[in-house]
């Protein structure tokens, strides 16, 4: 049995980290959240973002789902929800969602405590109190089947489809075989490969939902007046040898492995536990996409990159994998697993096993390169008024 | 690695593919020898430099023909391509998200041409 030492939460979920999350309701509280996290000591993480106090209903609902999801993520041991105090999203409702998991939660309103200076002081005090409470969490053995593992790619090149993605896919298959749950996303990067994914769906509902979401993304490119070719593949992808979105997609989807697709959820919607592969409908922008899956409950993320990416996340450890030998040479201190060895003859299952062990070691507490370097990017996907049917949150 | 490596320098992902991916910076004049599991049955001379990660044509591809990699269609030739030529955005284009081609596909649910 493959095990790790995790933090058992009152609702039974297991965290691989024990952060105090400082969650701002809007951009007006994001600066405060960062300040509090910086000054409150180790183990306090802010999730600053750019969403305004007022958003159209679908966008507001999506923001609310992300903020609740982040607070509920098992890697969070306690949470402080901060607001200016004039936001439409109800601070107490977010705090209640998080409290429903049994974790300590507090709220803070900049207006109520008397402005920024008082709020920083009160925020630091509350965060330290929550830190002390979270430190009481006990670590215990957990099974690999209790992991939700999210997979992302960014800065793709030709090596992504040849080395890093199939190697991570092999690790996904291993985790699913051990009873774990795997999720990958980035719907724009299903375009041209959706027929391959559709064949793997366990039922007609999932298949229809998948094809509908892909069509919606393709329509969105058209309706926004964007010729998809202008943006996908990106200039960097093209420099790295990728010619078309179809080629990028066919290389991208292998990062989820080869197991049947159990379902597809909305951006930031809770990922079902219980094992197997579940897709999430997210944008291609990697920071927002990772945040969607972490809000969905993912405790560990793997991020493949050919051209080199430094992205991390405040709540979930991000394991970087590259298949490009030049990127490995140049950016080894941002990369956890070198999969370019496939070009020297190492087999994909051998690299997949190394990645699988890295997932378990990371769950067990070993810090990733992104964590060592304090990289904690956070952004929420915005629902655009032009988003067509079936788009995220619309 | 999935697929067939030709002479340590090029990777053919699927026997039906018409392109190989360069596993090193290849130079004009380099040759790819015949290899089982690939469509190369006589040596191919590279017509131009092909950078690491980029694609080289293994067979004659006519304008309008589908271009196959991973055993799947990755696009369509926008120009005739000879064996040994570099295959990239100058001679191969996507068939997806193409508002400018909508007129031809009446049953496509897409929006206005852009």
Interface residues (C-beta under 8 A of the other chain):
Chain A: X157 X158 X159 X161 X162 X163 X166 X191 X192 X193 X196 X215 X218 X219 X221 X222 X223 X225 X226 X227 X228 X229 X232 X238 X240 X241 X243 X244 X245 X246 X247 X250 X251 X306 X324 X326 X342 X343 X348
Chain B: X1 X2 X11 X13 X21 X22 X23 X51 X52 X53 X54 X55 X69 X70 X72 X73 X74 X75 X87 X88 X89 X92 X93 X94 X95 X96 X97 X98 X99 X100 X102 X109 X110 X111 X112 X114
